[in-house]
């Protein structure tokens, strides 16, 4: 009897890959821990021999053993860092797969709704037609019945036209949802004729130092090693002075592994490392103005 293995879906495949990566990383981390412990022992042994005035041959052997363990430890550290990148990549791929899976479920529900409307429309049309024929098939002419028949016919046409329109809109929405660019705004927001309030254009960056800037009457302070939305007009000065960097920068990936990406509390007013980006920008702007004034 033949058995067929069920094909894994994208989410299950990425979960399996991530699980394997984490297991391999854990094994390597355990080996690295043992190697670092051995390296410390070798260093201690070499130090004792040197202090005790051991023969050169013994010192050479001790140093050789220590360097061998040190090289092995460095190799494992590099491999562990590579594993960390692979784990992070697998986590992102899994998150993307889960998001796509959720979008597909929503799109399927939207398409099911459209199909249900299409199946119900003929029944409505048949019922409306029956009501109209109940009046038109009789020879008696009653104004009230004629008006009723005319009203039903108008409603029938309007409902069937609206059903066609809503089915088209639902299927278009399902396509956008699967692609990840569906507009999920609430009906109240779409009905409102008021334009949305102007928002500050921002760029997501990673801070390298505690930063301060002003937005109207509000003063924003953010800590170092955090992912924040910086007003775009302050981005160039923050990059020029190395107070922030783009999220895809290599050093940012390393810092995220070390410190994370979430802000860990707001820096204090008297923090000596706090950088005032507005003041820094004003200082830069004063330089060209002074040069122009001297030239004139």
C-alpha positions as CSV (number, residue, x, y, z in Angstrom):
1,X,0.0,0.0,0.0
2,X,1.4,3.4,-1.0
3,X,1.5,6.2,1.4
4,X,1.8,9.8,0.2
5,X,3.3,12.4,2.5
6,X,1.3,15.6,2.7
7,X,3.0,18.6,1.1
8,X,3.8,21.3,3.7
9,X,2.4,24.8,3.2
10,X,4.7,27.9,3.2
11,X,4.2,28.6,6.9
12,X,5.0,25.0,7.9
13,X,8.1,24.9,5.7
14,X,9.4,28.2,7.1
15,X,8.6,27.0,10.7
16,X,10.6,23.8,10.0
17,X,13.5,25.7,8.6
18,X,13.5,28.1,11.6
19,X,13.3,25.2,14.0
20,X,16.3,23.5,12.3
21,X,18.3,26.7,12.4
22,X,17.6,27.3,16.1
23,X,18.5,23.7,17.0
24,X,21.8,24.0,15.0
25,X,22.5,27.4,16.6
26,X,21.9,26.0,20.1
27,X,24.3,23.1,19.5
28,X,27.0,25.5,18.2
29,X,26.5,27.8,21.1
30,X,27.0,24.9,23.5
31,X,30.2,24.0,21.7
32,X,31.4,27.6,21.8
33,X,30.7,27.8,25.5
34,X,32.9,24.7,26.1
35,X,35.6,26.1,23.8
36,X,35.6,29.4,25.6
37,X,35.9,27.6,28.9
38,X,38.8,25.6,27.6
39,X,40.5,28.7,26.2
40,X,40.3,30.3,29.6
41,X,41.9,27.2,31.1
42,X,44.7,27.3,28.5
43,X,45.3,30.9,29.2
44,X,45.5,30.4,32.9
45,X,47.8,27.4,32.5
46,X,50.1,29.4,30.2
47,X,50.1,32.3,32.6
48,X,51.1,30.0,35.5
49,X,53.9,28.5,33.5
50,X,55.2,31.9,32.6
51,X,55.1,33.2,36.2
52,X,56.8,30.0,37.4
53,X,59.6,30.5,34.9
54,X,59.0,27.3,33.0
55,X,61.3,26.2,30.2
56,X,60.9,27.7,26.8
57,X,59.8,24.4,25.3
58,X,56.9,24.1,27.8
59,X,55.9,27.7,27.2
60,X,56.0,27.1,23.4
61,X,53.7,24.1,23.8
62,X,51.4,25.9,26.1
63,X,51.1,28.8,23.7
64,X,50.6,26.5,20.8
65,X,47.7,24.7,22.6
66,X,46.2,28.1,23.6
67,X,46.4,29.5,20.0
68,X,44.8,26.3,18.6
69,X,41.9,26.6,21.0
70,X,41.7,30.4,20.4
71,X,41.5,29.9,16.6
72,X,38.8,27.2,17.0
73,X,36.9,29.6,19.3
74,X,37.1,32.4,16.8
75,X,35.9,30.2,14.0
76,X,32.9,29.1,16.1
77,X,32.1,32.7,17.0
78,X,32.1,33.7,13.4
79,X,29.9,30.6,12.6
80,X,27.5,31.6,15.4
81,X,27.2,35.1,14.1
82,X,26.4,33.7,10.7
83,X,23.8,31.5,12.3
84,X,22.3,34.5,14.0
85,X,21.9,36.2,10.6
86,X,20.3,33.0,9.2
87,X,17.9,32.8,12.1
88,X,16.9,36.4,11.7
89,X,16.3,35.8,8.0
90,X,14.3,32.7,8.7
91,X,12.2,34.6,11.3
92,X,11.5,37.4,8.7
93,X,10.5,34.8,6.1
94,X,8.2,33.1,8.6
95,X,6.6,36.4,9.5
96,X,6.1,37.2,5.9
97,X,4.6,33.7,5.2
98,X,2.2,34.1,8.2
99,X,1.1,37.5,7.0
100,X,0.5,36.2,3.5
101,X,-1.5,33.2,5.0
102,X,-3.6,35.6,7.0
103,X,-4.2,37.8,3.9
104,X,-5.2,34.7,1.9
105,X,-7.7,33.7,4.5
106,X,-9.3,37.2,4.5
107,X,-9.3,37.2,0.7
108,X,-11.0,33.8,0.6
109,X,-13.7,35.1,3.0
110,X,-14.3,38.1,0.7
111,X,-14.6,35.9,-2.4
112,X,-16.9,33.6,-0.5
113,X,-19.1,36.6,0.3
114,X,-19.2,37.6,-3.4
115,X,-20.1,34.1,-4.5
116,X,-22.9,33.9,-1.9
117,X,-24.3,37.2,-3.2
118,X,-24.2,35.9,-6.8
119,X,-26.0,32.7,-5.7
120,X,-28.7,34.7,-3.9
121,X,-29.3,37.2,-6.7
122,X,-31.2,34.8,-9.0
123,X,-33.6,33.9,-6.2
124,X,-34.3,37.6,-5.5
125,X,-34.9,38.2,-9.2
126,X,-37.3,35.2,-9.4
127,X,-39.2,36.5,-6.4
128,X,-39.4,40.0,-7.7
129,X,-40.5,38.7,-11.2
130,X,-43.2,36.6,-9.5
131,X,-44.5,39.7,-7.7
132,X,-44.6,41.7,-10.9
133,X,-46.3,39.0,-12.8
134,X,-48.9,38.7,-10.1
135,X,-50.1,42.1,-11.2
136,X,-49.3,42.2,-14.9
137,X,-50.8,38.8,-15.8
138,X,-54.3,39.8,-14.7
139,X,-56.6,41.8,-17.0
140,X,-57.9,44.0,-14.1
141,X,-56.2,47.3,-14.0
142,X,-55.9,48.7,-10.4
143,X,-53.8,51.9,-10.0
144,X,-52.4,50.8,-6.6
145,X,-51.3,47.4,-8.0
146,X,-49.8,49.0,-11.1
147,X,-47.8,51.4,-8.9
148,X,-46.7,48.5,-6.7
149,X,-45.6,46.5,-9.8
150,X,-43.6,49.5,-11.1
151,X,-41.9,50.0,-7.8
152,X,-40.9,46.4,-7.6
153,X,-39.5,46.5,-11.1
154,X,-37.4,49.5,-10.2
155,X,-36.2,47.9,-7.0
156,X,-35.4,44.7,-8.9
157,X,-33.2,46.5,-11.4
158,X,-31.5,48.6,-8.7
159,X,-30.7,45.6,-6.5
160,X,-29.4,43.4,-9.4
161,X,-27.2,46.3,-10.6
162,X,-26.0,46.9,-7.0
163,X,-25.3,43.1,-6.6
164,X,-23.1,43.1,-9.8
165,X,-21.2,46.2,-8.6
166,X,-20.6,44.9,-5.0
167,X,-19.4,41.5,-6.4
168,X,-16.9,43.3,-8.6
169,X,-15.7,45.5,-5.7
170,X,-15.4,42.5,-3.4
171,X,-13.3,40.5,-5.9
172,X,-11.1,43.5,-6.5
173,X,-10.7,43.9,-2.8
174,X,-9.8,40.2,-2.5
175,X,-7.1,40.6,-5.2
176,X,-5.6,43.7,-3.4
177,X,-5.7,41.8,0.0
178,X,-3.8,38.9,-1.4
179,X,-1.2,41.3,-2.8
180,X,-0.9,43.1,0.6
181,X,-2.0,46.5,-0.6
182,X,-5.7,46.4,0.4
183,X,-7.1,49.6,1.8
184,X,-8.4,48.6,5.2
185,X,-9.8,52.1,6.1
186,X,-13.0,52.1,8.1
187,X,-16.3,53.1,6.3
188,X,-16.6,56.2,8.5
189,X,-13.2,57.4,7.3
190,X,-14.2,56.9,3.6
191,X,-17.5,58.7,4.0
192,X,-15.9,61.7,5.7
193,X,-15.3,64.6,3.3
194,X,-12.8,66.2,5.7
195,X,-9.2,65.9,4.4
196,X,-6.8,64.1,6.8
197,X,-4.6,66.3,9.0
198,X,-1.2,66.9,7.6
199,X,1.4,64.5,9.1
200,X,5.1,64.9,9.4
201,X,6.9,62.9,6.8
202,X,9.2,60.4,8.5
203,X,11.9,57.9,7.8
204,X,12.4,54.8,10.0
205,X,16.0,54.8,11.2
206,X,18.1,53.2,14.0
207,X,19.6,55.6,16.6
208,X,23.3,55.3,17.5
209,X,23.0,58.0,20.2
210,X,20.2,59.5,22.3
211,X,18.5,62.1,20.2
212,X,16.2,65.1,20.8
213,X,14.1,67.2,18.4
214,X,11.0,69.3,18.4
215,X,7.6,68.8,16.7
216,X,5.5,71.9,17.3
217,X,5.1,72.3,21.0
218,X,6.3,68.8,21.7
219,X,9.9,67.8,22.4
220,X,10.8,64.3,21.4
221,X,13.6,62.4,23.2
222,X,14.6,58.9,22.1
223,X,17.3,56.6,23.5
224,X,20.2,55.1,21.6
225,X,19.9,51.8,19.9
226,X,16.2,52.1,19.0
227,X,14.1,52.1,15.8
228,X,12.2,55.4,15.5
229,X,10.5,57.5,12.9
230,X,12.7,60.5,12.4
231,X,11.3,63.6,10.6
232,X,12.8,63.5,7.1
233,X,14.2,67.1,7.3
234,X,16.4,66.0,10.2
235,X,17.6,62.7,8.5
236,X,20.6,64.2,6.6
237,X,22.1,65.9,9.6
238,X,21.7,62.8,11.8
239,X,23.4,60.6,9.1
240,X,26.2,63.1,8.5
241,X,27.2,63.2,12.1
242,X,26.7,59.4,12.6
243,X,24.0,59.7,15.2
244,X,21.7,57.3,13.2
245,X,21.8,54.9,10.3
246,X,19.4,53.2,8.0
247,X,17.8,49.9,9.1
248,X,19.4,47.9,6.3
249,X,22.9,49.0,7.3
250,X,25.2,46.2,8.3
251,X,26.2,47.7,11.6
252,X,22.5,48.3,12.5
253,X,21.8,44.6,12.0
254,X,24.5,43.8,14.5
255,X,23.4,46.4,17.0
256,X,19.8,45.1,16.8
257,X,21.1,41.6,17.7
258,X,22.9,43.2,20.7
259,X,20.4,45.8,21.9
260,X,17.1,45.0,20.2
261,X,15.1,47.6,18.3
262,X,12.5,48.7,20.9
263,X,13.1,51.9,22.8
264,X,14.2,51.2,26.4
265,X,12.9,54.3,28.2
266,X,13.2,58.0,27.4
267,X,16.6,59.6,28.1
268,X,16.7,62.2,30.8
269,X,16.9,66.0,30.2
270,X,20.4,66.1,31.7
271,X,21.8,63.1,29.7
272,X,25.2,64.3,28.6
273,X,25.1,62.1,25.5
274,X,21.7,63.6,24.3
275,X,22.1,65.2,20.8
276,X,19.8,68.1,19.9
277,X,19.2,67.6,16.1
278,X,17.4,70.9,15.7
279,X,20.4,72.8,17.2
280,X,22.8,70.8,15.1
281,X,20.9,71.6,11.9
282,X,20.7,75.3,12.8
283,X,24.4,75.3,13.5
284,X,25.1,73.8,10.0
285,X,22.8,76.4,8.4
286,X,24.6,79.3,10.1
287,X,27.9,78.2,8.5
288,X,26.8,78.9,4.8
289,X,24.9,82.1,5.9
290,X,28.1,83.4,7.5
291,X,30.1,82.6,4.4
292,X,27.6,84.5,2.3
293,X,27.7,87.5,4.6
294,X,31.5,87.6,4.5
295,X,31.6,87.3,0.7
296,X,29.1,90.2,0.4
